[in-house]
Amino acid sequence: MTSASAVVRPDVQVWAAVWNRKISRRRQLFSWLTGLSGTVGAFIADRGWEAMDDPAWTGGYRFIDMIGGASILLAVAFAVFGWMLGRFSVAAAPLVLAFAAVPHTLDGYASAPLWWAAAAVGSALALAAAWKSCHELHLVHSLAKSSLSGRSVAVGPVAAQARQRALRRGMVAALVLPLAAVVAWAAAFAVLPAELGRTYAELGEESSSTMFATAAAALSVTGLAGVIRQMWRIYATHRVGTRLVWEIPVNAGLASQWPLVMRESGLAPGDALSLAECVCLAEFRRAFPDTDGDLPEDESIYASEYCPLHGIDRINGLSAGEFGALAGESWLWDSQSGPPERVGPDNRRLLLYGFAGHAFTGIPLKARADCIDAPFPEIGQARETQPGKVVPDWDKSERPAAGVLDMIDLQPAGYNGTAYRYRHGRAWFEAADTGKPATGRQGSEAL
């Protein structure tokens, strides 16, 4: 079942001012470098190279030895792999460093002040990230209100399913990681009594409780960061609006995870299937006799080649001006052809459902016969890209070289390229900068 959603269409310059991915990436890098420098500085302060061959602890094993060993292993792991955590590194860095600072302070290590200093720097970066997120949410919320186009569009049910699925996936991770941390801590404390008071040699030069505590600490840090992120995501989506369709500039910082499915062409318009002159639905049922009853609302069918309204004869019978006026219609184009591209960055747009900034980048949408919808529930959120960088598409099919009827320049109609009509097939669109030699006559009428 479709639902009506308001359309938000921000200006290109305004969008560029709001969406800044460089700052986010820079802060993530600084957070990881803070953890790395804190760990290296602590190693130098404690002259760790002099104790490389010494036992992990002296005397009887203590609770503080378990925490201290776990904190060192966790800090080293963050220093090596923290750059892979992405935004999690911003929240994880101060937690990892503070976890290491406590046992080193209690045991009187020279590195304790360095651990605390690094934790303070990491906390400052995390607070700056939190402030930036709040500021960005305010900008996105204001942009949503100021850029309302006054139009509304029908959104199919798959978009809502995809949005709920993306949020649910984050919710599951936010629940599973803390539960796994509880289990790991329980295992550590279950093993600990048998190890307390025993020497390094008696335990075979390793402590099971330390390993369990390391895993528990890692799960606790990532779990806490995941819970914070998920809570912020839910708040941000409800703050901006859950039922908005954003028309954002193409190649301006966001792109679909699955570019190929966003280029579906050759579909019959849903509002014409019931017309007496349209045989698309009848031809579909003839080709698929097992299909009974009406089509589901979230499905589309390809236009029939023999349809008087949407077939090849109708396409080739259009004048150049008529073709240009209808160039945005899916049924004109071959299913392997990309849709026509609008001229100018303000006209080329990516459709997103439920966009709320970095917290939730939105579900990519595509045009269906009678609405816009997500291609499938598992499509996921739009991926972040470098603003201004052209996102490469999947390999596109080459336009057939033979059988060209004529060519129509679509630039006067606002499209960046040429339409190639074929004697025995639907038209193909080719962008102006990727022209391919073809035999055929130029459209006889100017647009």
Buried (B, 14 or more C-beta within 10 A) or exposed (E): EBBEBBBBBBEBEEBBEBBBBEEBBEBBEBBBBBBBBBBBBBBEBBEBEEEEEEEBBEEEBBBBBBBBBBBBBBBBBBBEEBBEBEBBBBBBBBBBBBBBBBBBBEBEBEBBBBBBBBBBBBBEBBEBBBEBBEEBBEBBBEBBEEBBEEEEBBBBBBBBBBBBBBBEBBBEBBBEBBEBBBBBBEBBBEBBEEBEEBEBEEBEEEBBBBBBBBBBBBBBBBBBBBBBBBEBBBEBBEBBBBBBBBBBBBBBBBBBBBBEBBBBBBBBBBEBBEBEEBBBBEBBBEEEEEEEEEBEBBEBBBBBBEBEBBBBEBBBEBEBBEBBEBBBBBBBBBBBBBBBBBBEBBBBBBBBBBBBBBBBBBBBBBBBBBBBBBBEBEBBBBEBBEBEEEBEEEEBEEBBEEBBBBBBBBEEBBBBBBBBBBEEBBBBBBEBEEEEEBEBEEBEEEB
